[in-house]
Amino acid sequence: MFLTVMSIGGAHAWTPCPGYAAGDPTQTRSLFVSPYTHHWRHSDDHKHVVLIGVQRQLPNDRLCGISLFSNSFGQPSLYAFTGWYWPQVSSRHPRLYASLSAGVLYGYVGEHKDKVPLNVGGFSPALIPAIGWRLNQQTSAEVHVLGTAALLFGVSRRY
């Protein structure tokens, strides 16, 4: 997956998923489902958040993916990202891992546009750290920190 960018010097290929190779069996995929989000502060405006996402592990402990979700105000939203993955953050706990994703968030519009920073026309940048615990070779439990808003809990399944 790449995008050709035109410039004065000619065309340049840019890829949001560095190292992506279709059909490469070493690049695992995972499906992430989050049934619960805990907000730091209660609000009667908050709705139940449901998220489903796909992610691909890339060479050099990189990752990229996309998540579709209903945000805290019931609006359909998405997060397209790339990032980094640390497969083992502690030698004492080899099942513990971490990741950091950076991307574009879309969906906070209308009266809720100010609920995320730097929102322009519903688009805003996002940086999301996460920590996970491998339950077995294919399944992990993860917690994602959503800035000053919430913690997102979910399960990831490799395929």
Secondary structure, 3 states (H helix, E strand, C coil): CCEEEEECCEEEEECCCCCCCCCCCCCCEEEEEEEEEEECCCCCCCCCCEEEEEEEEEHHHEEEEEEEEECCCCCEEEEEEEEEEECCCCCCCCCEEEEEEEEEEECCCHHHHHHCCCCECCEEEEEEEEEEEECCCCEEEEEEEECCCEEEEEEEEEC
